[in-house]
Amino acid sequence: MVGFSLKVLNSVPFGVGMGSFSGGRTPRTGYHLVDPSPWPIMVSAGVMNEAASFISFVHQGHYTLVNFVCATWLLLSSFYSWMMDIITEATYLGCHTSLVARGLKIGFSLFLISEAFFFVGFFWAWFHSGIGNLSSGCMWPPRPVIPVYPWGAPLFNTAVLLASGAAVTWAHRAVAIHDREEAMLPLGLCVLAGVVFLRFQLGEYRAASFSIADSVYGSCFYMLTGLHGSHVLGGTLFLAAMWVRNYFCHFIRPNRHMGVVFAVWYWHFVDVIWLIVFVWAYVWPYKNWVGDKLL
């Protein structure tokens, strides 16, 4: 599927669109009329097949590795082609006018709000289970669970994310003034910070004395921190894509760096969520465990 193009474009550098049935159209109103594309339904099919494969695996049903690999290939190749179409429309076809950019900003803002409420649900479960719960003897974490020591890897990860927040702001300012070479370093540092964070998070999971099956504490802890970790992974891939696009000079035109803006917003969102997770999922249980209660 990757490499098959339904567009006829003249020689276009990195970022060639591969899915729309016709070239992008921007009428005089300033709004972009999105062309018919096969990628949304194909991405949906890939997600559905991956979910079906996972459910079959969990219930020990008929499951083959081939099904999962094919679903993953379909999902990734379709998503890649979809993103290449968007990059082509924005960078080479001029479809993203100021009105389109405003709509994209509103849409991404609503996406971040929805993600915030996604975390609210897990924090709600965390506090509902941890504050004055008689089933756990009003102890959080319930005995004999030993919480993760917060002043080791979690504190280091906090410093890494805060430093990366400063670096991503540096990258944004460099891109805004079209300084391609200066933006390469901070974008690369942010990607490295994401990899380091995930590496230490994985090491923390391996060293933890409890599992996801150890009471509601273990379930909520791993779901909450794992959800944040998945967002760090997504943000790292997002920033890596912006690094590649910056390398290929996609942001040298004025006001053509919406991708970087959204990556910066997303990374700052991940930073803020982590600070909340660090205080309430690491420091608070540890303080309770040593007898210095915060709540």
SEZAMAR-81554 format. One line per field, with one value per atom (N, C-alpha, C): residue number from 1; residue in three letters; atom name; x, y, z. Coordinates in steps of 0.1 Angstrom, whole numbers. Each point is the difference from the previous one (the first is absolute). Layout:
BEGIN
n <- [NUM/...];
res <- [ALA/...];
atom <- [CA/...];
c1 <- [X/...];
c2 <- [Y/...];
c3 <- [Z/...];
END
This chain:
BEGIN
n <- [1/1/1/2/2/2/3/3/3/4/4/4/5/5/5/6/6/6/7/7/7/8/8/8/9/9/9/10/10/10/11/11/11/12/12/12/13/13/13/14/14/14/15/15/15/16/16/16/17/17/17/18/18/18/19/19/19/20/20/20/21/21/21/22/22/22/23/23/23/24/24/24/25/25/25/26/26/26/27/27/27/28/28/28/29/29/29/30/30/30/31/31/31/32/32/32/33/33/33/34/34/34/35/35/35/36/36/36/37/37/37/38/38/38/39/39/39/40/40/40/41/41/41/42/42/42/43/43/43/44/44/44/45/45/45/46/46/46/47/47/47/48/48/48/49/49/49/50/50/50/51/51/51/52/52/52/53/53/53/54/54/54/55/55/55/56/56/56/57/57/57/58/58/58/59/59/59/60/60/60/61/61/61/62/62/62/63/63/63/64/64/64/65/65/65/66/66/66/67/67/67/68/68/68/69/69/69/70/70/70/71/71/71/72/72/72/73/73/73/74/74/74/75/75/75/76/76/76/77/77/77/78/78/78/79/79/79/80/80/80/81/81/81/82/82/82/83/83/83/84/84/84/85/85/85/86/86/86/87/87/87/88/88/88/89/89/89/90/90/90/91/91/91/92/92/92/93/93/93/94/94/94/95/95/95/96/96/96/97/97/97/98/98/98/99/99/99/100/100/100/101/101/101/102/102/102/103/103/103/104/104/104/105/105/105/106/106/106/107/107/107/108/108/108/109/109/109/110/110/110/111/111/111/112/112/112/113/113/113/114/114/114/115/115/115/116/116/116/117/117/117/118/118/118/119/119/119/120/120/120/121/121/121/122/122/122/123/123/123/124/124/124/125/125/125/126/126/126/127/127/127/128/128/128/129/129/129/130/130/130/131/131/131/132/132/132/133/133/133/134/134/134/135/135/135/136/136/136/137/137/137/138/138/138/139/139/139/140/140/140/141/141/141/142/142/142/143/143/143/144/144/144/145/145/145/146/146/146/147/147/147/148/148/148/149/149/149/150/150/150/151/151/151/152/152/152/153/153/153/154/154/154/155/155/155/156/156/156/157/157/157/158/158/158/159/159/159/160/160/160/161/161/161/162/162/162/163/163/163/164/164/164/165/165/165/166/166/166/167/167/167/168/168/168/169/169/169/170/170/170/171/171/171/172/172/172/173/173/173/174/174/174/175/175/175/176/176/176/177/177/177/178/178/178/179/179/179/180/180/180/181/181/181/182/182/182/183/183/183/184/184/184/185/185/185/186/186/186/187/187/187/188/188/188/189/189/189/190/190/190/191/191/191/192/192/192/193/193/193/194/194/194/195/195/195/196/196/196/197/197/197/198/198/198/199/199/199/200/200/200/201/201/201/202/202/202/203/203/203/204/204/204/205/205/205/206/206/206/207/207/207/208/208/208/209/209/209/210/210/210/211/211/211/212/212/212/213/213/213/214/214/214/215/215/215/216/216/216/217/217/217/218/218/218/219/219/219/220/220/220/221/221/221/222/222/222/223/223/223/224/224/224/225/225/225/226/226/226/227/227/227/228/228/228/229/229/229/230/230/230/231/231/231/232/232/232/233/233/233/234/234/234/235/235/235/236/236/236/237/237/237/238/238/238/239/239/239/240/240/240/241/241/241/242/242/242/243/243/243/244/244/244/245/245/245/246/246/246/247/247/247/248/248/248/249/249/249/250/250/250/251/251/251/252/252/252/253/253/253/254/254/254/255/255/255/256/256/256/257/257/257/258/258/258/259/259/259/260/260/260/261/261/261/262/262/262/263/263/263/264/264/264/265/265/265/266/266/266/267/267/267/268/268/268/269/269/269/270/270/270/271/271/271/272/272/272/273/273/273/274/274/274/275/275/275/276/276/276/277/277/277/278/278/278/279/279/279/280/280/280/281/281/281/282/282/282/283/283/283/284/284/284/285/285/285/286/286/286/287/287/287/288/288/288/289/289/289/290/290/290/291/291/291/292/292/292/293/293/293/294/294/294/295/295/295];
res <- [MET/MET/MET/VAL/VAL/VAL/GLY/GLY/GLY/PHE/PHE/PHE/SER/SER/SER/LEU/LEU/LEU/LYS/LYS/LYS/VAL/VAL/VAL/LEU/LEU/LEU/ASN/ASN/ASN/SER/SER/SER/VAL/VAL/VAL/PRO/PRO/PRO/PHE/PHE/PHE/GLY/GLY/GLY/VAL/VAL/VAL/GLY/GLY/GLY/MET/MET/MET/GLY/GLY/GLY/SER/SER/SER/PHE/PHE/PHE/SER/SER/SER/GLY/GLY/GLY/GLY/GLY/GLY/ARG/ARG/ARG/THR/THR/THR/PRO/PRO/PRO/ARG/ARG/ARG/THR/THR/THR/GLY/GLY/GLY/TYR/TYR/TYR/HIS/HIS/HIS/LEU/LEU/LEU/VAL/VAL/VAL/ASP/ASP/ASP/PRO/PRO/PRO/SER/SER/SER/PRO/PRO/PRO/TRP/TRP/TRP/PRO/PRO/PRO/ILE/ILE/ILE/MET/MET/MET/VAL/VAL/VAL/SER/SER/SER/ALA/ALA/ALA/GLY/GLY/GLY/VAL/VAL/VAL/MET/MET/MET/ASN/ASN/ASN/GLU/GLU/GLU/ALA/ALA/ALA/ALA/ALA/ALA/SER/SER/SER/PHE/PHE/PHE/ILE/ILE/ILE/SER/SER/SER/PHE/PHE/PHE/VAL/VAL/VAL/HIS/HIS/HIS/GLN/GLN/GLN/GLY/GLY/GLY/HIS/HIS/HIS/TYR/TYR/TYR/THR/THR/THR/LEU/LEU/LEU/VAL/VAL/VAL/ASN/ASN/ASN/PHE/PHE/PHE/VAL/VAL/VAL/CYS/CYS/CYS/ALA/ALA/ALA/THR/THR/THR/TRP/TRP/TRP/LEU/LEU/LEU/LEU/LEU/LEU/LEU/LEU/LEU/SER/SER/SER/SER/SER/SER/PHE/PHE/PHE/TYR/TYR/TYR/SER/SER/SER/TRP/TRP/TRP/MET/MET/MET/MET/MET/MET/ASP/ASP/ASP/ILE/ILE/ILE/ILE/ILE/ILE/THR/THR/THR/GLU/GLU/GLU/ALA/ALA/ALA/THR/THR/THR/TYR/TYR/TYR/LEU/LEU/LEU/GLY/GLY/GLY/CYS/CYS/CYS/HIS/HIS/HIS/THR/THR/THR/SER/SER/SER/LEU/LEU/LEU/VAL/VAL/VAL/ALA/ALA/ALA/ARG/ARG/ARG/GLY/GLY/GLY/LEU/LEU/LEU/LYS/LYS/LYS/ILE/ILE/ILE/GLY/GLY/GLY/PHE/PHE/PHE/SER/SER/SER/LEU/LEU/LEU/PHE/PHE/PHE/LEU/LEU/LEU/ILE/ILE/ILE/SER/SER/SER/GLU/GLU/GLU/ALA/ALA/ALA/PHE/PHE/PHE/PHE/PHE/PHE/PHE/PHE/PHE/VAL/VAL/VAL/GLY/GLY/GLY/PHE/PHE/PHE/PHE/PHE/PHE/TRP/TRP/TRP/ALA/ALA/ALA/TRP/TRP/TRP/PHE/PHE/PHE/HIS/HIS/HIS/SER/SER/SER/GLY/GLY/GLY/ILE/ILE/ILE/GLY/GLY/GLY/ASN/ASN/ASN/LEU/LEU/LEU/SER/SER/SER/SER/SER/SER/GLY/GLY/GLY/CYS/CYS/CYS/MET/MET/MET/TRP/TRP/TRP/PRO/PRO/PRO/PRO/PRO/PRO/ARG/ARG/ARG/PRO/PRO/PRO/VAL/VAL/VAL/ILE/ILE/ILE/PRO/PRO/PRO/VAL/VAL/VAL/TYR/TYR/TYR/PRO/PRO/PRO/TRP/TRP/TRP/GLY/GLY/GLY/ALA/ALA/ALA/PRO/PRO/PRO/LEU/LEU/LEU/PHE/PHE/PHE/ASN/ASN/ASN/THR/THR/THR/ALA/ALA/ALA/VAL/VAL/VAL/LEU/LEU/LEU/LEU/LEU/LEU/ALA/ALA/ALA/SER/SER/SER/GLY/GLY/GLY/ALA/ALA/ALA/ALA/ALA/ALA/VAL/VAL/VAL/THR/THR/THR/TRP/TRP/TRP/ALA/ALA/ALA/HIS/HIS/HIS/ARG/ARG/ARG/ALA/ALA/ALA/VAL/VAL/VAL/ALA/ALA/ALA/ILE/ILE/ILE/HIS/HIS/HIS/ASP/ASP/ASP/ARG/ARG/ARG/GLU/GLU/GLU/GLU/GLU/GLU/ALA/ALA/ALA/MET/MET/MET/LEU/LEU/LEU/PRO/PRO/PRO/LEU/LEU/LEU/GLY/GLY/GLY/LEU/LEU/LEU/CYS/CYS/CYS/VAL/VAL/VAL/LEU/LEU/LEU/ALA/ALA/ALA/GLY/GLY/GLY/VAL/VAL/VAL/VAL/VAL/VAL/PHE/PHE/PHE/LEU/LEU/LEU/ARG/ARG/ARG/PHE/PHE/PHE/GLN/GLN/GLN/LEU/LEU/LEU/GLY/GLY/GLY/GLU/GLU/GLU/TYR/TYR/TYR/ARG/ARG/ARG/ALA/ALA/ALA/ALA/ALA/ALA/SER/SER/SER/PHE/PHE/PHE/SER/SER/SER/ILE/ILE/ILE/ALA/ALA/ALA/ASP/ASP/ASP/SER/SER/SER/VAL/VAL/VAL/TYR/TYR/TYR/GLY/GLY/GLY/SER/SER/SER/CYS/CYS/CYS/PHE/PHE/PHE/TYR/TYR/TYR/MET/MET/MET/LEU/LEU/LEU/THR/THR/THR/GLY/GLY/GLY/LEU/LEU/LEU/HIS/HIS/HIS/GLY/GLY/GLY/SER/SER/SER/HIS/HIS/HIS/VAL/VAL/VAL/LEU/LEU/LEU/GLY/GLY/GLY/GLY/GLY/GLY/THR/THR/THR/LEU/LEU/LEU/PHE/PHE/PHE/LEU/LEU/LEU/ALA/ALA/ALA/ALA/ALA/ALA/MET/MET/MET/TRP/TRP/TRP/VAL/VAL/VAL/ARG/ARG/ARG/ASN/ASN/ASN/TYR/TYR/TYR/PHE/PHE/PHE/CYS/CYS/CYS/HIS/HIS/HIS/PHE/PHE/PHE/ILE/ILE/ILE/ARG/ARG/ARG/PRO/PRO/PRO/ASN/ASN/ASN/ARG/ARG/ARG/HIS/HIS/HIS/MET/MET/MET/GLY/GLY/GLY/VAL/VAL/VAL/VAL/VAL/VAL/PHE/PHE/PHE/ALA/ALA/ALA/VAL/VAL/VAL/TRP/TRP/TRP/TYR/TYR/TYR/TRP/TRP/TRP/HIS/HIS/HIS/PHE/PHE/PHE/VAL/VAL/VAL/ASP/ASP/ASP/VAL/VAL/VAL/ILE/ILE/ILE/TRP/TRP/TRP/LEU/LEU/LEU/ILE/ILE/ILE/VAL/VAL/VAL/PHE/PHE/PHE/VAL/VAL/VAL/TRP/TRP/TRP/ALA/ALA/ALA/TYR/TYR/TYR/VAL/VAL/VAL/TRP/TRP/TRP/PRO/PRO/PRO/TYR/TYR/TYR/LYS/LYS/LYS/ASN/ASN/ASN/TRP/TRP/TRP/VAL/VAL/VAL/GLY/GLY/GLY/ASP/ASP/ASP/LYS/LYS/LYS/LEU/LEU/LEU/LEU/LEU/LEU];
atom <- [N/CA/C/N/CA/C/N/CA/C/N/CA/C/N/CA/C/N/CA/C/N/CA/C/N/CA/C/N/CA/C/N/CA/C/N/CA/C/N/CA/C/N/CA/C/N/CA/C/N/CA/C/N/CA/C/N/CA/C/N/CA/C/N/CA/C/N/CA/C/N/CA/C/N/CA/C/N/CA/C/N/CA/C/N/CA/C/N/CA/C/N/CA/C/N/CA/C/N/CA/C/N/CA/C/N/CA/C/N/CA/C/N/CA/C/N/CA/C/N/CA/C/N/CA/C/N/CA/C/N/CA/C/N/CA/C/N/CA/C/N/CA/C/N/CA/C/N/CA/C/N/CA/C/N/CA/C/N/CA/C/N/CA/C/N/CA/C/N/CA/C/N/CA/C/N/CA/C/N/CA/C/N/CA/C/N/CA/C/N/CA/C/N/CA/C/N/CA/C/N/CA/C/N/CA/C/N/CA/C/N/CA/C/N/CA/C/N/CA/C/N/CA/C/N/CA/C/N/CA/C/N/CA/C/N/CA/C/N/CA/C/N/CA/C/N/CA/C/N/CA/C/N/CA/C/N/CA/C/N/CA/C/N/CA/C/N/CA/C/N/CA/C/N/CA/C/N/CA/C/N/CA/C/N/CA/C/N/CA/C/N/CA/C/N/CA/C/N/CA/C/N/CA/C/N/CA/C/N/CA/C/N/CA/C/N/CA/C/N/CA/C/N/CA/C/N/CA/C/N/CA/C/N/CA/C/N/CA/C/N/CA/C/N/CA/C/N/CA/C/N/CA/C/N/CA/C/N/CA/C/N/CA/C/N/CA/C/N/CA/C/N/CA/C/N/CA/C/N/CA/C/N/CA/C/N/CA/C/N/CA/C/N/CA/C/N/CA/C/N/CA/C/N/CA/C/N/CA/C/N/CA/C/N/CA/C/N/CA/C/N/CA/C/N/CA/C/N/CA/C/N/CA/C/N/CA/C/N/CA/C/N/CA/C/N/CA/C/N/CA/C/N/CA/C/N/CA/C/N/CA/C/N/CA/C/N/CA/C/N/CA/C/N/CA/C/N/CA/C/N/CA/C/N/CA/C/N/CA/C/N/CA/C/N/CA/C/N/CA/C/N/CA/C/N/CA/C/N/CA/C/N/CA/C/N/CA/C/N/CA/C/N/CA/C/N/CA/C/N/CA/C/N/CA/C/N/CA/C/N/CA/C/N/CA/C/N/CA/C/N/CA/C/N/CA/C/N/CA/C/N/CA/C/N/CA/C/N/CA/C/N/CA/C/N/CA/C/N/CA/C/N/CA/C/N/CA/C/N/CA/C/N/CA/C/N/CA/C/N/CA/C/N/CA/C/N/CA/C/N/CA/C/N/CA/C/N/CA/C/N/CA/C/N/CA/C/N/CA/C/N/CA/C/N/CA/C/N/CA/C/N/CA/C/N/CA/C/N/CA/C/N/CA/C/N/CA/C/N/CA/C/N/CA/C/N/CA/C/N/CA/C/N/CA/C/N/CA/C/N/CA/C/N/CA/C/N/CA/C/N/CA/C/N/CA/C/N/CA/C/N/CA/C/N/CA/C/N/CA/C/N/CA/C/N/CA/C/N/CA/C/N/CA/C/N/CA/C/N/CA/C/N/CA/C/N/CA/C/N/CA/C/N/CA/C/N/CA/C/N/CA/C/N/CA/C/N/CA/C/N/CA/C/N/CA/C/N/CA/C/N/CA/C/N/CA/C/N/CA/C/N/CA/C/N/CA/C/N/CA/C/N/CA/C/N/CA/C/N/CA/C/N/CA/C/N/CA/C/N/CA/C/N/CA/C/N/CA/C/N/CA/C/N/CA/C/N/CA/C/N/CA/C/N/CA/C/N/CA/C/N/CA/C/N/CA/C/N/CA/C/N/CA/C/N/CA/C/N/CA/C/N/CA/C/N/CA/C/N/CA/C/N/CA/C/N/CA/C/N/CA/C/N/CA/C/N/CA/C/N/CA/C/N/CA/C/N/CA/C/N/CA/C/N/CA/C/N/CA/C/N/CA/C/N/CA/C/N/CA/C/N/CA/C/N/CA/C/N/CA/C/N/CA/C/N/CA/C/N/CA/C/N/CA/C/N/CA/C/N/CA/C/N/CA/C/N/CA/C/N/CA/C/N/CA/C/N/CA/C/N/CA/C/N/CA/C/N/CA/C/N/CA/C/N/CA/C/N/CA/C/N/CA/C/N/CA/C/N/CA/C/N/CA/C/N/CA/C/N/CA/C/N/CA/C/N/CA/C/N/CA/C/N/CA/C/N/CA/C/N/CA/C];
c1 <- [8/-8/9/11/9/7/0/7/-10/-12/-11/-6/0/-5/-12/-11/-11/0/10/2/10/-2/11/6/12/7/13/4/14/10/13/10/-1/-4/-1/9/8/9/-7/7/-5/-14/-9/-14/-10/3/-10/-13/-11/-13/-2/-7/-2/-14/-10/-13/-12/0/-11/-3/-13/-3/2/2/3/8/5/8/-8/7/-7/-7/-12/-7/-3/4/-3/-8/-13/-8/2/-6/2/-4/-8/-4/11/11/11/0/-11/-1/4/7/5/-11/-4/-9/7/-1/8/-5/10/-3/-3/-7/-2/13/0/13/-3/8/-3/6/8/8/-9/-10/-8/-6/-6/-6/10/12/10/7/2/5/-10/-13/-10/0/2/1/12/11/12/-2/-6/-3/-9/-11/-9/6/8/7/10/7/9/-7/-11/-8/-6/-5/-5/11/12/11/4/0/3/-10/-13/-11/1/2/2/11/11/12/-3/-7/-3/-9/-9/-10/5/12/6/-8/-5/-7/9/-6/8/8/13/8/13/3/13/8/12/9/-1/-4/-1/-12/-11/-11/4/8/4/10/9/10/-6/-10/-7/-8/-7/-7/9/11/10/5/4/5/-11/-12/-11/-2/0/-1/11/12/12/1/-1/2/-11/-13/-11/2/4/2/12/10/12/-5/-7/-5/-9/-9/-9/8/10/8/8/4/7/-9/-13/-9/-2/-1/-2/12/12/12/1/-4/1/-10/-12/-10/4/7/4/12/10/13/1/-5/2/-12/-12/-12/-7/4/-5/-14/-5/-14/-3/11/-3/1/-11/0/-2/0/-2/-13/-10/-13/1/7/2/9/10/9/-7/-9/-8/-9/-6/-8/8/12/9/4/2/4/-12/-12/-12/-2/2/-2/11/12/11/-2/-5/-3/-11/-10/-11/5/10/6/7/8/7/-9/-11/-10/-6/-3/-5/10/13/10/1/-2/1/-12/-11/-12/2/8/3/9/9/8/-8/-10/-9/-7/-4/-7/9/13/9/4/2/3/-12/-12/-12/0/3/1/11/11/11/-4/-5/-4/-12/-10/-11/4/10/5/10/6/11/-4/-11/-4/-11/4/-10/-7/7/-7/1/-12/0/4/-2/4/15/8/15/4/-9/4/4/-5/4/15/6/14/3/8/3/15/8/-5/-4/-9/-4/11/1/11/-2/10/14/7/-7/6/10/12/10/1/-3/0/13/1/12/6/14/7/0/-5/-2/12/11/11/11/-3/10/-3/-4/-3/-12/-11/-10/4/8/5/10/8/8/-8/-10/-9/-7/-3/-6/9/13/10/2/0/2/-12/-12/-12/0/4/0/11/11/11/-4/-7/-5/-10/-8/-10/7/11/8/5/5/6/-10/-12/-10/-5/0/-3/11/13/11/-1/-4/-2/-11/-11/-11/4/7/5/9/9/9/-7/-10/-8/-8/-5/-8/8/13/8/7/-4/5/15/5/14/0/1/-1/11/12/12/-1/-4/-1/-11/-11/-11/3/10/4/4/8/5/-10/-8/-11/-10/-4/-9/6/13/6/2/2/1/-13/-11/-13/-3/3/-2/9/12/9/-6/-5/-7/-11/-8/-12/5/11/5/6/7/5/-11/-10/-11/-6/-3/-6/9/13/9/0/0/0/-14/-10/-14/-1/6/0/8/12/8/-7/-8/-8/-10/-7/-10/7/11/7/4/4/5/-11/-12/-11/-3/-4/-3/-15/-8/-14/-3/-10/-5/-13/-5/-13/-11/3/-11/0/9/1/-9/-13/-10/-3/-10/-4/11/9/12/8/4/8/-6/-14/-7/0/-4/0/13/11/13/5/-1/5/-8/-13/-8/3/1/3/13/11/13/2/-6/1/-7/-11/-7/9/6/9/12/5/12/-4/-12/-4/-1/-4/0/14/10/14/5/-4/4/-5/-13/-6/6/3/7/14/7/13/0/-9/-2/-4/-8/-5/12/8/12/10/2/9/-4/-13/-5/2/-1/3/15/8/15/3/-6/2/-5/-12/-6/9/5/9/13/5/12/-2/-13/-3/-6/2/-3/-15/-8/-15/-5/8/-5/7/6/7/-9/-13/-9/-7/-4/-7/-13/-2/-13/-3/10/-2/6/-2/5/-10/-12/-11/4/7/3/9/10/8/-8/-9/-9/-7/-6/-8/9/12/9/4/2/4/-12/-12/-12/-1/1/-1/10/13/11/-2/-4/-3/-12/-10/-11/6/8/6/8/7/8/-9/-11/-9/-6/-5/-6/10/13/9/3/0/1/-11/-12/-11/1/4/3/11/10/12/-5/-7/-4/-10/-10/-11/2/7/2/13/9/13/2/0/3/-10/-13/-11/0/0/0/12/12/12/0/-6/-1/-10/-10/-10/7/8/7/10/7/9/-6/-13/-7/-2/5/-2/-11/-12/-12/-2/-2/-4/-15/-8/-14/-6];
c2 <- [-12/12/12/0/12/1/11/2/1/-5/1/13/8/14/1/5/3/14/8/14/0/9/3/13/-1/13/0/11/1/-3/0/-3/8/-6/6/-6/7/-6/-7/-3/-8/5/-9/4/-1/-9/-1/-7/6/-6/-13/-9/-13/-5/8/-6/7/13/8/-3/0/-3/12/12/11/10/10/10/8/6/7/13/3/11/10/12/11/11/0/10/14/9/14/4/-9/3/-1/-7/-2/-13/-8/-13/-11/-10/-11/-11/-3/-11/-13/-8/-13/-9/-6/-9/-14/-8/-14/-7/-8/-7/-14/-10/-13/-2/9/-3/0/8/-1/-14/-6/-13/-11/2/-10/1/12/1/-7/3/-6/-15/-6/-14/-6/7/-4/0/10/1/-11/-3/-10/-14/-3/-13/-2/11/-1/-3/7/-2/-14/-5/-14/-10/3/-10/0/12/1/-7/3/-7/-15/-5/-14/-6/8/-5/0/10/0/-11/-3/-11/-14/0/-13/-7/9/-6/-2/0/-3/13/-1/12/-4/7/-3/13/-1/11/7/-7/5/11/-3/9/13/-1/13/7/-6/6/7/-7/7/12/-1/11/12/-3/11/6/-8/5/9/-4/8/13/-1/13/10/-5/9/5/-8/4/10/-2/9/13/-1/13/8/-7/7/7/-7/6/12/-2/11/13/-2/11/6/-8/6/8/-4/8/14/0/12/9/-6/8/6/-8/5/12/-1/10/13/-2/12/7/-9/6/3/-8/2/5/-3/4/13/5/12/-1/-12/-1/5/1/5/15/7/14/4/13/5/-5/-1/-5/-15/-8/-14/-1/8/-1/3/10/3/-12/-7/-11/-12/-2/-10/3/12/4/-3/3/-2/-15/-8/-14/-7/5/-6/4/12/4/-9/-3/-9/-14/-4/-13/-1/11/0/0/7/1/-14/-7/-14/-9/2/-8/3/12/4/-7/0/-7/-15/-5/-14/-3/8/-1/2/9/3/-13/-8/-12/-10/-1/-8/6/13/6/-1/1/-2/-14/-11/-13/-1/7/0/6/12/6/-7/-4/-7/-13/-6/-13/3/12/3/8/7/9/-6/-5/-5/-12/-9/-12/-11/-4/-10/-13/-4/-13/-2/11/-1/4/1/4/14/9/14/2/-9/0/1/9/2/2/-9/-12/-11/-9/-10/-9/-4/-9/-14/-8/3/6/7/6/11/-1/10/10/13/9/2/6/3/12/-1/11/12/12/11/8/-1/9/-7/-10/-6/2/-11/2/9/0/10/15/3/14/3/-10/2/3/-8/1/14/5/13/11/-1/9/-1/-12/-2/7/-2/6/15/5/15/6/-6/5/-1/-11/-1/10/4/11/13/3/12/-2/-12/-2/1/-5/1/14/8/14/7/-3/5/-4/-13/-4/8/2/7/14/7/14/0/-11/0/-3/-8/-3/13/7/12/11/0/10/-6/-13/-7/-3/-3/-4/-15/-6/-14/-7/5/-7/0/12/1/-9/-2/-8/-15/-5/-14/-5/8/-5/-2/10/-2/-10/-1/-11/-14/-1/-13/-3/11/-2/-4/5/-4/-15/-4/-14/-9/4/-7/-1/11/1/-10/-1/-9/-14/-4/-13/-3/9/-2/-2/8/-1/-14/-4/-14/-11/2/-10/-1/11/0/-5/3/-4/-15/-6/-15/-6/6/-5/0/11/1/-11/-3/-10/-14/-2/-13/-1/11/-1/1/4/2/-13/1/-12/-5/7/-4/0/-7/-1/6/0/6/-8/-12/-9/2/8/1/11/-3/8/12/8/11/10/1/9/-3/-13/-4/3/-3/2/15/8/14/6/-4/5/-3/-12/-4/6/1/6/15/7/14/3/-6/3/-6/-11/-6/9/6/9/12/5/12/-5/-12/-4/-2/-4/-1/13/11/13/5/-3/3/-6/-13/-6/7/3/7/14/7/13/-1/-11/-2/-2/-8/-3/13/8/12/10/1/9/-6/-13/-6/3/0/3/15/9/14/2/-8/1/-4/-10/-4/10/6/10/13/3/12/-3/-12/-4/2/-3/2/14/9/14/3/-7/2/13/6/11/13/1/12/11/-3/10/6/13/6/-7/-1/-6/-13/-9/-13/-10/2/-10/-4/-3/-4/-13/-9/-13/2/10/2/6/9/6/-10/-10/-10/-10/-3/-8/6/14/7/0/2/0/-14/-10/-14/-3/4/-3/7/13/7/-7/-5/-7/-12/-8/-11/4/11/5/3/7/4/-13/-9/-12/-8/0/-8/6/13/7/-5/0/-5/-14/-9/-14/-2/8/-2/3/11/4/-10/-4/-8/-15/-4/-15/-5/9/-4/6/13/6/-3/2/-2/-14/-11/-14/-2/5/-3/8/12/7/-7/-6/-7/-13/-6/-13/2/12/2/7/3/5/15/7/15/3/-1/1/14/0/13/2/-11/1/-10];
c3 <- [0/0/0/8/1/-14/-5/-13/-11/2/-11/1/-10/0/-10/5/-8/-5/3/-4/-12/-8/-10/3/6/3/-7/-4/-6/11/-4/9/13/11/13/9/9/9/11/11/11/4/2/4/-11/-10/-11/6/-4/4/-8/6/-6/0/3/1/-5/-1/-4/-15/-4/-14/-9/6/-9/8/-7/7/10/10/10/-6/5/-5/11/-2/9/-7/2/-7/5/-6/3/14/6/14/10/-4/9/7/-2/7/-9/5/-7/-2/-12/-3/0/10/1/-11/-7/-11/5/-7/4/2/10/4/6/-4/6/14/4/12/13/2/13/2/-10/1/2/-7/2/13/6/13/10/-2/9/-1/-12/-2/7/0/7/15/5/15/4/-8/3/1/-10/-1/11/4/11/13/2/12/0/-11/-1/3/-5/3/14/7/14/8/-3/8/-1/-12/-2/7/1/8/15/5/14/4/-8/3/-5/-4/-4/-11/-9/-12/-12/-11/-12/-3/1/-2/-7/-10/-8/0/0/-1/-14/-10/-13/0/7/0/6/12/6/-8/-6/-9/-12/-6/-11/4/11/5/4/6/3/-13/-10/-12/-7/0/-6/7/13/8/-2/1/-1/-14/-10/-14/-4/4/-3/8/12/8/-6/-4/-6/-13/-9/-12/2/10/4/4/9/4/-12/-9/-12/-8/-1/-7/6/14/7/-2/1/-1/-14/-10/-14/-2/5/-1/7/12/8/-6/-4/-3/-15/-9/-14/-8/5/-8/6/11/6/4/5/4/14/8/14/1/-4/1/15/3/13/7/-8/5/4/-9/3/12/1/12/13/-1/12/4/-10/3/6/-6/6/14/3/14/10/-5/9/1/-11/1/9/-1/9/14/3/13/7/-8/5/2/-9/2/14/3/13/11/-1/11/2/-11/1/7/-4/7/15/3/14/8/-6/7/0/-9/0/13/3/12/12/-1/12/5/-10/4/8/-4/7/14/0/13/10/-6/8/7/-8/5/11/-2/9/13/0/13/6/-8/6/8/-6/7/11/0/10/12/-1/11/9/12/10/-5/-7/-5/11/5/11/-5/-12/-5/0/0/1/14/10/13/1/-8/-1/-1/-7/-2/-15/-4/-15/-1/-5/-7/11/-4/10/3/13/4/-6/-5/2/-12/-8/-12/3/-6/3/-12/2/-12/-6/-12/-6/7/2/6/-10/4/-9/-3/9/-2/-8/-7/-9/-14/-7/-15/-2/8/-3/1/10/0/-11/-4/-12/-12/-2/-12/0/12/2/-6/5/-5/-15/-5/-15/-8/5/-7/1/12/1/-9/0/-9/-15/-3/-14/-4/11/-3/-4/7/-4/-14/-3/-13/-11/2/-11/-2/11/-2/-8/2/-7/-15/-3/-13/-7/7/-6/-4/8/-3/-12/0/-12/-13/0/-12/-4/10/-2/-8/3/-7/-12/-4/-11/1/12/2/1/-12/-1/8/-2/6/16/5/15/5/-7/4/1/-8/0/13/8/12/11/3/10/-3/-13/-4/3/-4/3/15/8/14/6/-5/5/-3/-12/-4/9/3/9/14/4/14/1/-11/0/1/-7/0/14/6/13/11/-1/9/-1/-12/-1/4/-2/5/15/7/15/5/-7/4/-1/-11/-1/11/3/11/13/2/13/0/-11/1/3/-6/3/14/7/13/11/-4/9/7/13/8/-1/-8/-2/-15/-4/-14/-1/-13/-2/6/4/7/15/6/14/5/2/6/-10/4/-8/-2/10/-1/-12/-1/-11/-14/0/-13/-4/10/-3/-3/8/-2/-14/-5/-13/-11/2/-10/-2/11/0/-6/6/-5/-14/-3/-14/-10/4/-10/-2/10/-2/-9/3/-8/-15/-3/-14/-6/8/-6/-2/9/-2/-13/-2/-13/-12/1/-11/-3/11/-1/-6/4/-5/-15/-4/-15/-7/6/-6/-2/10/0/-10/-1/-9/-15/-2/-14/-3/10/-2/-2/6/-2/-15/-5/-14/-9/2/-8/0/11/1/-8/1/-8/-15/-5/-14/-3/9/-3/-2/8/-2/7/9/8/-3/-12/-4/-5/-3/-5/12/-1/11/4/13/5/-6/-2/-5/9/13/10/10/-4/9/7/-8/6/13/-1/11/12/-3/10/8/-8/7/8/-6/8/13/0/12/10/-5/9/7/-9/5/11/-3/9/14/-1/13/7/-7/6/8/-7/6/13/-1/12/12/-3/11/6/-8/5/9/-5/8/14/1/13/10/-6/9/3/-9/2/11/-2/10/14/2/13/7/-8/6/-2/-10/-2/6/3/6/14/1/13/10/-3/9/6/-8/6/8/-4/8/13/0/13/9/-5/8/6/-9/4/12/-1/11/12/-1/12/0/-11/-1/-10/4/-9/-5/-13/-7/0/-1/1/10];
END
